[in-house]
């Protein structure tokens, strides 16, 4: 643990009203992970080497890369950086013993988890942009006759689509009575349906996966059950404003500026890369024959 990380956690610990989620630790295999066949399934297993501990909630940018997990190669890449997603309620119960049922994580589990996170991220990005054109990509008002052509149902529903999966929100039940909260939305409302589905996704993922406890200083502490819950807790902090996020001006990726200077606009790694690029360009320009001064005879 670096002195900077230790200092950051100390500052959070004494910050009044701060949720002490940073104390959550997770382990990852130092040698990385690989996919292997186990009991007829493709599962994720660590390579040889010891496990090391890290603090996932000290930053948030890494969690959004989980949306890019789409095949075995990207699963191994993500797991090698951050560890298993975790089946168990207690992160310390992770084991490399292949004879223990329920410990292994199969590829299908990872792909379902990343697909759900990708859906939530797409919806949040459309809300974050604040543009109706982005929201219309996800929201469609459809008459019930389109869904049930052989029935006598009247009225309409709202289809919210993200990452190729649709949720149907019905404005009225079978008896024609209004359903809440959809019935309170204005005609052709776009933001309300997206917020509703996004709330459902986050609640489904975090229910039973994050515990609320009290520490000795009588401050609440949220502890995720595993890395998957940690990813969704970070996402919850971002969409509710607990963590401040903006886009890096150089790479366009998400930049966590929660505890940073107000004028921070780029990742530290991007700033270093840009300085190196400018320096090399300057050296190249100075050494170019066209820029050299003519030799005086």
C-alpha positions as a printed NumPy array, in Angstrom:
array([[  0.   ,   0.   ,   0.   ],
       [  1.46 ,   3.311,  -1.041],
       [  1.717,   6.324,   1.251],
       [ -0.669,   8.21 ,  -1.044],
       [ -3.312,   5.48 ,  -0.731],
       [ -2.854,   5.376,   3.034],
       [ -3.244,   9.16 ,   3.206],
       [ -6.403,   9.069,   1.077],
       [ -8.056,   6.475,   3.311],
       [ -7.107,   8.442,   6.421],
       [ -8.723,  11.575,   4.995],
       [-11.899,   9.666,   4.147],
       [-11.978,   8.082,   7.578],
       [-12.122,  11.443,   9.313],
       [-14.377,  13.17 ,   6.799],
       [-17.706,  13.918,   8.568],
       [-20.703,  12.124,   7.122],
       [-18.638,  10.056,   4.676],
       [-19.697,   6.46 ,   4.053],
       [-16.675,   4.323,   4.831],
       [-17.017,   2.101,   1.799],
       [-13.312,   2.477,   1.041],
       [-12.47 ,  -0.117,   3.72 ],
       [-13.73 ,  -2.91 ,   1.476],
       [-10.867,  -5.105,   0.266],
       [-10.711,  -7.7  ,  -2.508],
       [ -8.123, -10.192,  -3.672],
       [ -6.776, -11.01 ,  -7.104],
       [ -4.334, -13.599,  -8.391],
       [ -0.95 , -12.074,  -9.048],
       [ -0.404, -14.446, -11.977],
       [ -3.679, -13.57 , -13.688],
       [ -6.596, -15.769, -14.72 ],
       [ -7.447, -18.191, -17.496],
       [-10.508, -19.993, -18.853],
       [-10.66 , -23.765, -18.423],
       [-13.222, -26.539, -18.88 ],
       [-14.653, -27.698, -15.562],
       [-17.687, -29.988, -15.148],
       [-18.771, -29.312, -18.714],
       [-18.593, -25.52 , -18.386],
       [-16.11 , -22.832, -19.328],
       [-14.963, -21.393, -16.018],
       [-12.511, -18.743, -14.79 ],
       [ -9.519, -19.936, -12.753],
       [ -6.388, -18.233, -11.413],
       [ -2.973, -19.175, -12.7  ],
       [ -0.23 , -20.174, -10.297],
       [  0.89 , -17.514,  -7.845],
       [ -0.186, -15.887,  -4.641],
       [ -3.224, -13.649,  -4.101],
       [ -2.756,  -9.948,  -3.424],
       [ -5.168,  -7.521,  -1.743],
       [ -6.378,  -4.221,  -3.149],
       [ -8.98 ,  -1.546,  -2.345],
       [-11.579,  -1.338,  -5.161],
       [-13.493,   1.629,  -3.745],
       [-10.525,   3.982,  -3.634],
       [-11.272,   4.916,  -7.257],
       [-14.181,   4.476,  -9.644],
       [-12.819,   4.669, -13.185],
       [-11.841,   0.993, -13.329],
       [-15.423,  -0.181, -12.689],
       [-16.751,   1.223, -15.967],
       [-14.374,  -0.955, -17.973],
       [-16.546,  -3.907, -16.885],
       [-19.034,  -2.861, -19.583],
       [-16.425,  -3.848, -22.174],
       [-16.37 ,  -7.495, -21.088],
       [-17.856,  -9.437, -23.996],
       [-15.881, -12.68 , -24.5  ],
       [-13.367, -14.992, -22.836],
       [-10.386, -12.804, -23.723],
       [-11.871,  -9.66 , -22.161],
       [-13.042, -11.675, -19.144],
       [ -9.481, -12.858, -18.468],
       [ -8.131,  -9.347, -19.021],
       [-10.564,  -7.819, -16.524],
       [-10.147, -10.628, -13.981],
       [ -6.351, -10.395, -14.17 ],
       [ -6.537,  -6.719, -13.238],
       [ -9.253,  -6.829, -10.604],
       [-10.042, -10.438,  -9.608],
       [-13.086, -12.684,  -9.622],
       [-16.555, -11.111,  -9.521],
       [-17.343, -13.271,  -6.515],
       [-20.091, -15.761,  -5.733],
       [-19.643, -15.767,  -1.999],
       [-20.972, -13.264,   0.532],
       [-17.558, -13.147,   2.202],
       [-14.709, -12.123,  -0.151],
       [-12.233, -14.003,   2.039],
       [-13.911, -17.301,   1.097],
       [-12.35 , -17.246,  -2.389],
       [-10.384, -20.4  ,  -3.056],
       [ -8.439, -22.042,  -5.84 ],
       [ -9.587, -25.545,  -4.885],
       [-11.369, -26.916,  -7.942],
       [-13.104, -29.578,  -5.855],
       [-15.232, -27.012,  -4.008],
       [-18.601, -26.614,  -5.734],
       [-19.922, -23.063,  -6.08 ],
       [-16.519, -21.382,  -6.017],
       [-15.843, -21.442,  -9.743],
       [-17.276, -18.673, -11.918],
       [-18.361, -19.688, -15.381],
       [-18.166, -17.58 , -18.519],
       [-21.949, -17.317, -18.848],
       [-22.183, -15.757, -15.381],
       [-19.642, -13.099, -16.364],
       [-21.355, -12.337, -19.676],
       [-24.777, -11.947, -18.011],
       [-23.283,  -9.663, -15.382],
       [-21.486,  -7.451, -17.904],
       [-24.589,  -7.261, -20.127],
       [-26.685,  -5.972, -17.213],
       [-24.058,  -3.357, -16.382],
       [-23.789,  -2.355, -20.034],
       [-27.561,  -1.738, -20.134],
       [-27.44 ,   0.484, -17.059],
       [-24.441,   2.391, -18.393],
       [-26.158,   3.104, -21.725],
       [-29.249,   4.442, -19.964],
       [-27.169,   6.598, -17.626],
       [-25.182,   8.044, -20.525],
       [-28.42 ,   9.088, -22.244],
       [-29.647,  10.763, -19.058],
       [-26.267,  12.396, -18.539],
       [-26.279,  13.955, -22.   ],
       [-29.618,  15.647, -21.299],
       [-30.593,  15.425, -24.982],
       [-34.019,  14.171, -26.02 ],
       [-32.458,  12.673, -29.149],
       [-30.334,  10.344, -26.986],
       [-33.32 ,   9.365, -24.824],
       [-35.462,   8.596, -27.876],
       [-32.957,   5.926, -28.867],
       [-34.092,   3.982, -25.807],
       [-37.76 ,   4.939, -25.328],
       [-40.659,   3.98 , -27.597],
       [-44.368,   4.507, -26.881],
       [-46.251,   1.581, -28.372],
       [-49.961,   0.609, -28.473],
       [-50.787,  -2.665, -26.785],
       [-52.225,  -3.954, -30.047],
       [-48.662,  -4.129, -31.391],
       [-47.678,  -6.522, -28.594],
       [-50.94 ,  -8.462, -28.403],
       [-52.462,  -8.341, -31.915],
       [-55.046, -11.046, -31.186],
       [-56.445,  -9.405, -28.038],
       [-58.932,  -6.613, -27.341],
       [-56.543,  -4.692, -25.099],
       [-56.567,  -0.958, -25.566],
       [-54.102,   1.68 , -24.473],
       [-50.339,   1.849, -24.758],
       [-47.114,   0.857, -23.071],
       [-43.574,   2.179, -23.006],
       [-40.698,   0.093, -24.31 ],
       [-37.268,   0.961, -22.884],
       [-34.434,  -0.689, -24.824],
       [-30.732,  -0.733, -23.971],
       [-27.954,  -3.101, -25.047],
       [-30.449,  -5.077, -27.117],
       [-32.799,  -5.866, -24.196],
       [-36.251,  -4.317, -23.713],
       [-38.353,  -3.534, -20.648],
       [-42.075,  -2.941, -21.117],
       [-43.743,  -0.465, -18.768],
       [-47.523,  -0.694, -18.762],
       [-49.404,   2.489, -17.966],
       [-52.518,   0.586, -16.826],
       [-53.179,  -2.883, -15.477],
       [-55.534,  -5.472, -17.008],
       [-58.583,  -3.828, -15.391],
       [-57.652,  -0.431, -16.776],
       [-56.586,   1.063, -13.448],
       [-53.575,   3.388, -13.468],
       [-50.248,   1.901, -12.366],
       [-47.711,   3.917, -10.38 ],
       [-45.395,   5.636, -11.032],
       [-45.826,   5.339, -14.793],
       [-49.32 ,   6.887, -14.727],
       [-47.905,  10.146, -13.363],
       [-45.592,  10.687, -16.339],
       [-46.489,  13.322, -18.859],
       [-47.437,  12.357, -22.388],
       [-44.383,  11.31 , -24.395],
       [-42.146,  11.653, -21.337],
       [-38.669,  10.288, -22.038],
       [-36.708,  10.827, -18.84 ],
       [-39.179,   9.146, -16.467],
       [-39.195,   5.686, -18.124],
       [-35.389,   5.629, -18.428],
       [-34.98 ,   6.58 , -14.755],
       [-37.499,   3.904, -13.774],
       [-35.667,   1.097, -15.588],
       [-32.262,   2.333, -14.385],
       [-33.532,   2.282, -10.795],
       [-34.802,  -1.271, -11.256],
       [-31.435,  -2.443, -12.607],
       [-29.448,  -0.929,  -9.732],
       [-31.864,  -2.179,  -7.061],
       [-31.883,  -5.707,  -8.498],
       [-28.085,  -5.856,  -8.444],
       [-27.505,  -4.367,  -4.985],
       [-30.388,  -5.932,  -3.073],
       [-28.864,  -8.391,  -0.616],
       [-25.348,  -7.651,  -1.873],
       [-24.494,  -4.575,   0.204],
       [-24.713,  -4.554,   3.989],
       [-25.13 ,  -1.495,   6.208],
       [-23.233,  -1.67 ,   9.491],
       [-22.082,   0.77 ,  12.157],
       [-18.464,   1.221,  13.154],
       [-17.103,   2.156,  16.571],
       [-17.439,   5.849,  15.746],
       [-21.163,   5.358,  15.047],
       [-20.938,   6.121,  11.338],
       [-22.609,   3.995,   8.726],
       [-20.447,   1.746,   6.6  ],
       [-21.577,   0.049,   3.386],
       [-19.754,  -3.175,   2.667],
       [-20.246,  -4.899,  -0.717],
       [-20.435,  -8.663,  -0.705],
       [-18.122,  -9.088,  -3.69 ],
       [-16.531,  -7.306,  -6.64 ],
       [-19.734,  -7.393,  -8.704],
       [-21.614,  -5.567,  -5.939],
       [-18.663,  -3.184,  -5.648],
       [-18.973,  -2.252,  -9.341],
       [-22.671,  -1.5  ,  -8.945],
       [-22.105,   0.44 ,  -5.705],
       [-19.58 ,   2.654,  -7.505],
       [-22.117,   3.115, -10.309],
       [-24.772,   4.075,  -7.731],
       [-22.405,   6.644,  -6.201],
       [-21.78 ,   8.139,  -9.652],
       [-25.415,   8.445, -10.76 ],
       [-26.482,   9.893,  -7.39 ],
       [-23.659,  12.441,  -7.295],
       [-21.655,  10.993,  -4.402],
       [-18.746,  10.643,  -6.821],
       [-18.054,  13.375,  -9.356],
       [-17.36 ,  12.179, -12.898],
       [-16.415,  14.027, -16.083],
       [-14.878,  13.003, -19.396],
       [-11.131,  13.272, -19.928],
       [-10.384,  15.981, -22.501],
       [ -7.637,  13.86 , -24.068],
       [ -8.926,  10.281, -24.237],
       [-12.637,  10.875, -23.684],
       [-12.802,   8.25 , -20.936],
       [-14.499,   8.754, -17.589],
       [-12.462,  10.699, -15.031],
       [-13.179,  10.577, -11.282],
       [-12.687,  14.096,  -9.879],
       [-14.381,  13.555,  -6.503],
       [-11.374,  14.552,  -4.401],
       [ -9.428,  16.387,  -7.101],
       [ -8.853,  20.026,  -7.937],
       [-11.782,  21.738,  -9.62 ],
       [ -9.765,  22.388, -12.785],
       [ -8.665,  18.78 , -13.305],
       [ -9.642,  17.84 , -16.849],
       [ -7.421,  14.891, -17.811],
       [ -6.154,  11.594, -16.422],
       [ -2.657,  11.726, -14.966],
       [ -1.557,   9.058, -17.428],
       [ -3.022,  11.037, -20.337],
       [ -1.262,  14.215, -19.208],
       [  2.055,  12.371, -19.079],
       [  1.499,  10.864, -22.52 ],
       [  0.582,  14.261, -23.965],
       [  3.659,  15.941, -22.462],
       [  5.871,  13.217, -23.916],
       [  4.22 ,  13.596, -27.326],
       [  4.724,  17.371, -27.338],
       [  8.323,  17.042, -26.218],
       [  9.149,  14.55 , -28.973],
       [  7.407,  16.751, -31.524],
       [  9.473,  19.729, -30.349],
       [ 12.753,  17.775, -30.538],
       [ 11.837,  16.468, -33.976],
       [ 11.045,  19.973, -35.193],
       [ 14.316,  21.36 , -33.852],
       [ 16.348,  18.625, -35.508],
       [ 14.564,  18.914, -38.836],
       [ 16.808,  20.274, -41.655],
       [ 14.189,  22.849, -42.664],
       [ 14.317,  24.487, -39.239],
       [ 18.087,  24.605, -38.869],
       [ 19.772,  27.943, -39.274],
       [ 22.134,  28.168, -42.277],
       [ 25.806,  27.869, -41.363],
       [ 27.649,  31.156, -41.528],
       [ 30.768,  31.06 , -43.736]])
